[in-house]
Amino acid sequence: MRVLFELLTEELPAKELLNINDSLLCAALDKHNVDYQSASVYFTPRRIAAIINCKEFTKQQNQKIFGPPKNVCFDKDNNPTKALLSFLEKNNANIDECFFENTSKGTYACVFAKQTQKLVKELLCSIFSEFLSSIPFEKQMRWGNGDFVFLRPVHNLVLLADNEVIECSLFGKPSVSYTFGHRFLACHKIDLISKDYKEELKKHYVIVDQHARKSIIKDSLEKLSNAQKRYVLDEDLLNEVVNLVEYPNCLEGTFEEEFLKLPQEVLISSMKANQKYFYSLNNGKLTNKFCIVSNMITDDDSVIVKGNERVLRARFKDAAFFYEEDLKVKLSDLVDKLRHMLFHKKLGSMYDRVERLVELTKKIAGNIGADVDVAQRAAYLSKADLLTHMVYEFPEVQGIMGSIIAKKQLEKELVANCIYEQYLPKDEVYPKTKEGIALSLADKFDLIVGGMIADLKPSGNKDPYGLRRAALSIIKIALNTKLNFNIKDIVEFSANLYDKQGKPQLNSVSQTLEFIKVRFINMFEEHSQIVKAVVEVGFSDIYDAFLKIEALKDFYTQSNEDDLYSIKRVFNIVPDGFKKIDVDRELFVFNEEAKFFEFVESLKQNLEKFLQTKDYLSYLKNMIDNNIISSFFDNVLIMDKDEKIKNNRLALLNNYKQLVLKVANFKYLNI
């Protein structure tokens, strides 16, 4: 059976459409037990559609039903009791279909009851209603009398199964067999009975498949590129533009070369963010050619091109004016004016933030060996460009504009670079200078700590203040730069800076550390048990934790199971709360105890060098001496009746355990 669904709406926000995917529809189908061969979701700026190939009836499934306990199912002569017979009769089963299964509560009689198959046609309305409700749109709207809630008002609903209209009503619209084409090029009714949906809409200037629209734009950019220019395929921009047009028509425009005197970052930002144009480069430098993705086909495309050129020319003229005006004002003169710019009502002004950043950057710079004076100067000027005309008009160039102005005003080049690098990493570009790293880290730590103080923690898929992104950036910087820094010290210092400004920190330190730790664990979710074994021991140095994880992964795969189990056995025996480590050799009864003691003492002397060089794999490998450890467990009963001997043996094992805990807690490993 072939099912066609389409919801025709007002123009849908391009970025919201990125939340739609096939898996959401598949989840709704699976929930209703639909036996489908394929399920594809399509979307354009005006419609959300789906095509499903499935069986006419739901899957035949057997449901396991538990009955009475086995001990009441048969009498002393082994005949079925009334309890068992009643259970079988209730579930339309006979004695031969009955079986017994062990559970945590005992052994029970069971049968498989065949569920009644349902007609998929009768479920389709519920399936698509649930599918639409499951899409995680950030903002929805009401219309009419406020009875309906969706991303945008709905105009038409199509629901067909093998060319039969399935009775359904969503958002006040009954299902019909027709839709409408392109809003301007083919706005009349299109009957879909016995038609190929995608091909029929294509005839009416709608390319329903978003992947096909993307391919058209990619191919067009390639065709427009040549030896003098290459169009940059910006994936974020491409994904947005694909969802702005139903019938992409790529056209090339030109702007005056005099505008190329402006910083190219400003020009690119204006083309991308405001106009949704693709830009072109020649050997890394911006050219005066750009690509417009139009949603229209006309007899004379030059009309569209000239209109877009006129709009862009006006924006660039504004940018040129703003740029010249901004150069007239020193960045340092703008800093004091940040007192009148609010950072957050619970966290003070942007000037308060700058004061914290100066101190926090100084601390981090000192920790990682950066030039403290340069880092502090960059931190002082870091937010000044927020008050420039250019950033007000083009928010995407914050940091970039500050860096450009700083260079023009003869600040040290390193200071200017740091102002730009504070917003990295971005698109896998990382800060290159230690001073820039210090400022970037300070910016993100201050943001997260402030977020915890002001109770701005992300909820679900909502993270308006970018706290998750900030935490991931801290982790990425640590891993990319291979720098060691103590995040606990930095977070505590940051929280104290807020405290000095009269903003109580409460539990912000523990909340921030836990927040960053969770992001770190999620980054390595395919090795979750190994990551947990490391971070639960301690998580104060991100890069150090990463090295331990890599070492433990190698140790886990390279070691034999007996060696791994011997370590795990120590963790199983020594209770978590056991703290005694003093060992009395006079209480040794067996030679194996003395040998194990000498082995542990030698480890204490020899392993320190591996910790200092962070060679954690060698550290773990040296923890293994299977003859000594296995002989100890084979010949020594740990839980001796004599309390002193028992505790002495536990203390002996605890010494070994504490050495292992310098890298990982083996209780989290499945061995």
Sequence and secondary structure as in RCSB ss.txt:
>XXXX:A:sequence
MRVLFELLTEELPAKELLNINDSLLCAALDKHNVDYQSASVYFTPRRIAAIINCKEFTKQQNQKIFGPPKNVCFD
KDNNPTKALLSFLEKNNANIDECFFENTSKGTYACVFAKQTQKLVKELLCSIFSEFLSSIPFEKQMRWGNGDFVF
LRPVHNLVLLADNEVIECSLFGKPSVSYTFGHRFLACHKIDLISKDYKEELKKHYVIVDQHARKSIIKDSLEKLS
NAQKRYVLDEDLLNEVVNLVEYPNCLEGTFEEEFLKLPQEVLISSMKANQKYFYSLNNGKLTNKFCIVSNMITDD
DSVIVKGNERVLRARFKDAAFFYEEDLKVKLSDLVDKLRHMLFHKKLGSMYDRVERLVELTKKIAGNIGADVDVA
QRAAYLSKADLLTHMVYEFPEVQGIMGSIIAKKQLEKELVANCIYEQYLPKDEVYPKTKEGIALSLADKFDLIVG
GMIADLKPSGNKDPYGLRRAALSIIKIALNTKLNFNIKDIVEFSANLYDKQGKPQLNSVSQTLEFIKVRFINMFE
EHSQIVKAVVEVGFSDIYDAFLKIEALKDFYTQSNEDDLYSIKRVFNIVPDGFKKIDVDRELFVFNEEAKFFEFV
ESLKQNLEKFLQTKDYLSYLKNMIDNNIISSFFDNVLIMDKDEKIKNNRLALLNNYKQLVLKVANFKYLNI
>XXXX:A:secstr
 EEEEEEEES   HHHHTT  HHHHHHHHHHTT  EEEEEEEEETTEEEEEEEE SB    EEEEEEEEGGGTB 
TTS B HHHHHHHHHTT  GGG EEEEETTEEEEEEEEE    BGGGTHHHHHHHHHHHS  S  EEETTTTEEE
SS EEEEEEEETTEE   EETTEEEESEEE  TTT  SEEE TTS HHHHHHHTT    HHHHHHHHHHHHHHH 
BTTBEE   HHHHHHHHTT SS EEEEEE  GGGGGS HHHHHHIIIIII  EEEEETTEEEEEEEEEES   S 
THHHHHHHHHHHHHHHHHHHHHHHHHHTS HHHHHGGGGGSEEETTTEEHHHHHHHHHHHHHHHHHHHT  HHHH
HHHHHHTTGGGGSHHHHH GGGTTHHHHHHHHHTT  HHHHHHHHHTT  BTTB   SHHHHHHHHHHHHHHHHH
HHHTT   BTTB TT HHHHHHHHHHHHHHHT   BHHHHHHHHHHHHHHTT   TTHHHHHHHHHHHHHHHHTG
GGHHHHHHHHTT  SBHHHHHHHHHHHHHHHHHS HHHHHHHHHHHHHS TT       GGG  SHHHHHHHHHH
HHHHHHSHHHHHTT HHHHHHHT  HHHHHHHHHH  SS SSHHHHHHHHHHHHHHHHHHTTT  GGGS  
